[in-house]
Amino acid sequence: MKRKTTALLTICMITALAAGCGNSKKNSTDATESVEAGTESGSVTASADIAYNVDDYVKLGDYMDVAVTLNEADYQVTDDDVNNYADQMIAYYKPFLPDDSHTVVEADDFVDVDYVGKKDGEAFAGGSAEGQVIDVAGNCDATSGNGYIEGFSEGLIGASVGDTVDHEVTFPDDYSNEDLKGQTVTFTFTINAIDRKVTRDMIDDSYVKDNFDSDSVDDFYSDIRTVLNQQAESGKETDIRSKVVDAVMDKCSVELPDGLLDARLEEYIDGFTKQNCTNGITLADYLQQNYNTTEDDFRKQCRTYMEDNLKQELVFEAIVNKENIQFDEDKFNDYISMIVKNGGFDSEDTLYETYGTDKEAGKAYLQKIYLQSEACSKIADQADVTYETETETVADTEAS
């Protein structure tokens, strides 16, 4: 199965390049002022202040006559899909169970422990954990695979379940923590259990009842198939909308009002900076550290992305007008709730402030996007959707 994101109308408009890293009011203000200073120097008007008649910039084609083709196999849930999902569920929620076959730790065991690290008799920060499952042979966390310092797990070998053992290890000279590099410390381990790794063939009704709220193993797999079918159906709807947008854009022509692209670009970069450049980090440093790119390249990418989005917005705004699509407050509230939930926003106000120069502007913008989403839905509902089989797809590829 596959999932695609639509450039327009699926969740929000301008989120593809954004990645949140928390907020700091002081630093956010500084970042905003920096961007606003740049905006003022370039005499860029706020996008909400740019008046235009959309019909002067959009020529609509026969947008209701849309045909899209999907690959049927992309939306079929196979047994392999179900099994892979089950493996992921087991690995995430309950990957280990006690192994009662022996009570003395061996070199290839998984061991559930509590431990406390001490330097000069005092516990040090970051050196303690409870209920940690250690892969003794791999000297690593059995769940994440993150490695420990050399020799960390050796002291567990030969200990028995219920024992408390002390084991000395020395941090490497190049260790990142200045207080610990090159230092010899003592870890005190309490052996809670010897574990075994859970695989699909090992699970029983008791296991799935305790960990997944399913009444039986059969119900567990049935529940997974239901979830995957729902995801496949959602993915299909998203793909139809994506192809509808592409088809509509091919049938229409559009120009952008003067200044609109520049205004929207600055507003996006302003919002991106406020959201991400906290704790004194500059936009240039943030982009280099997280995207390995420069401000100039970032700006070029944003401009291309924003131009495509704006053209789509204007085309669907014109369709909203022509189809006389009316605003529905209840549907809009549901739409916003969905965006807040799926987009990871703290609140509706946070969402509005992210997509506007202020809360009111953001809400007005999203009201327009909601109407455009309704227009897209109307077209998608009437689209001629056909499904190709894998054989047909291969044959078409070979013919070309």
Secondary structure in CASP SS format (residue, H / E / C, confidence):
PFRMAT SS
TARGET T0000
AUTHOR 0000-0000-0000
METHOD secondary structure of the structure
MODEL  1
M C 1.00
K C 1.00
R C 1.00
K C 1.00
T C 1.00
T C 1.00
A C 1.00
L C 1.00
L C 1.00
T C 1.00
I C 1.00
C C 1.00
M C 1.00
I C 1.00
T C 1.00
A C 1.00
L C 1.00
A C 1.00
A C 1.00
G C 1.00
C C 1.00
G C 1.00
N C 1.00
S C 1.00
K H 1.00
K H 1.00
N H 1.00
S H 1.00
T H 1.00
D H 1.00
A H 1.00
T H 1.00
E H 1.00
S H 1.00
V H 1.00
E H 1.00
A H 1.00
G H 1.00
T H 1.00
E H 1.00
S H 1.00
G C 1.00
S C 1.00
V C 1.00
T C 1.00
A C 1.00
S H 1.00
A H 1.00
D H 1.00
I C 1.00
A C 1.00
Y C 1.00
N C 1.00
V H 1.00
D H 1.00
D H 1.00
Y C 1.00
V E 1.00
K E 1.00
L C 1.00
G C 1.00
D C 1.00
Y C 1.00
M C 1.00
D C 1.00
V C 1.00
A E 1.00
V E 1.00
T E 1.00
L E 1.00
N E 1.00
E H 1.00
A H 1.00
D H 1.00
Y H 1.00
Q C 1.00
V C 1.00
T C 1.00
D H 1.00
D H 1.00
D H 1.00
V H 1.00
N H 1.00
N H 1.00
Y H 1.00
A H 1.00
D H 1.00
Q H 1.00
M H 1.00
I H 1.00
A H 1.00
Y H 1.00
Y H 1.00
K C 1.00
P C 1.00
F E 1.00
L E 1.00
P E 1.00
D C 1.00
D C 1.00
S C 1.00
H C 1.00
T C 1.00
V E 1.00
V C 1.00
E C 1.00
A C 1.00
D C 1.00
D C 1.00
F E 1.00
V E 1.00
D E 1.00
V E 1.00
D E 1.00
Y E 1.00
V E 1.00
G E 1.00
K E 1.00
K E 1.00
D C 1.00
G C 1.00
E E 1.00
A E 1.00
F E 1.00
A E 1.00
G E 1.00
G E 1.00
S E 1.00
A E 1.00
E E 1.00
G E 1.00
Q E 1.00
V E 1.00
I E 1.00
D E 1.00
V C 1.00
A C 1.00
G C 1.00
N C 1.00
C E 1.00
D E 1.00
A C 1.00
T C 1.00
S C 1.00
G C 1.00
N C 1.00
G E 1.00
Y C 1.00
I C 1.00
E C 1.00
G C 1.00
F C 1.00
S C 1.00
E H 1.00
G H 1.00
L H 1.00
I C 1.00
G C 1.00
A C 1.00
S E 1.00
V C 1.00
G C 1.00
D C 1.00
T E 1.00
V E 1.00
D E 1.00
H E 1.00
E E 1.00
V E 1.00
T E 1.00
F C 1.00
P C 1.00
D C 1.00
D C 1.00
Y C 1.00
S C 1.00
N C 1.00
E C 1.00
D C 1.00
L C 1.00
K C 1.00
G C 1.00
Q C 1.00
T E 1.00
V E 1.00
T E 1.00
F E 1.00
T E 1.00
F E 1.00
T E 1.00
I E 1.00
N E 1.00
A E 1.00
I E 1.00
D E 1.00
R E 1.00
K E 1.00
V C 1.00
T C 1.00
R H 1.00
D H 1.00
M H 1.00
I C 1.00
D C 1.00
D H 1.00
S H 1.00
Y H 1.00
V H 1.00
K H 1.00
D H 1.00
N H 1.00
F H 1.00
D C 1.00
S C 1.00
D C 1.00
S C 1.00
V H 1.00
D H 1.00
D H 1.00
F H 1.00
Y H 1.00
S H 1.00
D H 1.00
I H 1.00
R H 1.00
T H 1.00
V H 1.00
L H 1.00
N H 1.00
Q H 1.00
Q H 1.00
A H 1.00
E H 1.00
S H 1.00
G H 1.00
K H 1.00
E H 1.00
T H 1.00
D H 1.00
I H 1.00
R H 1.00
S H 1.00
K H 1.00
V H 1.00
V H 1.00
D H 1.00
A H 1.00
V H 1.00
M H 1.00
D H 1.00
K H 1.00
C C 1.00
S E 1.00
V E 1.00
E C 1.00
L C 1.00
P C 1.00
D C 1.00
G C 1.00
L H 1.00
L H 1.00
D H 1.00
A H 1.00
R H 1.00
L H 1.00
E H 1.00
E H 1.00
Y H 1.00
I H 1.00
D H 1.00
G H 1.00
F H 1.00
T H 1.00
K H 1.00
Q H 1.00
N H 1.00
C C 1.00
T C 1.00
N C 1.00
G C 1.00
I C 1.00
T C 1.00
L H 1.00
A H 1.00
D H 1.00
Y H 1.00
L H 1.00
Q H 1.00
Q H 1.00
N H 1.00
Y H 1.00
N C 1.00
T C 1.00
T C 1.00
E H 1.00
D H 1.00
D H 1.00
F H 1.00
R H 1.00
K H 1.00
Q H 1.00
C H 1.00
R H 1.00
T H 1.00
Y H 1.00
M H 1.00
E H 1.00
D H 1.00
N H 1.00
L H 1.00
K H 1.00
Q H 1.00
E H 1.00
L H 1.00
V H 1.00
F H 1.00
E H 1.00
A H 1.00
I H 1.00
V H 1.00
N H 1.00
K H 1.00
E H 1.00
N C 1.00
I C 1.00
Q C 1.00
F C 1.00
D C 1.00
E H 1.00
D H 1.00
K H 1.00
F H 1.00
N H 1.00
D H 1.00
Y H 1.00
I H 1.00
S H 1.00
M H 1.00
I H 1.00
V H 1.00
K H 1.00
N H 1.00
G H 1.00
G C 1.00
F C 1.00
D C 1.00
S C 1.00
E H 1.00
D H 1.00
T H 1.00
L H 1.00
Y H 1.00
E H 1.00
T H 1.00
Y C 1.00
G C 1.00
T C 1.00
D C 1.00
K H 1.00
E H 1.00
A H 1.00
G H 1.00
K H 1.00
A H 1.00
Y H 1.00
L H 1.00
Q H 1.00
K H 1.00
I H 1.00
Y H 1.00
L H 1.00
Q H 1.00
S H 1.00
E H 1.00
A H 1.00
C H 1.00
S H 1.00
K H 1.00
I H 1.00
A H 1.00
D H 1.00
Q H 1.00
A C 1.00
D E 1.00
V E 1.00
T E 1.00
Y E 1.00
E E 1.00
T C 1.00
E H 1.00
T H 1.00
E H 1.00
T H 1.00
V H 1.00
A H 1.00
D H 1.00
T H 1.00
E H 1.00
A H 1.00
S C 1.00
END
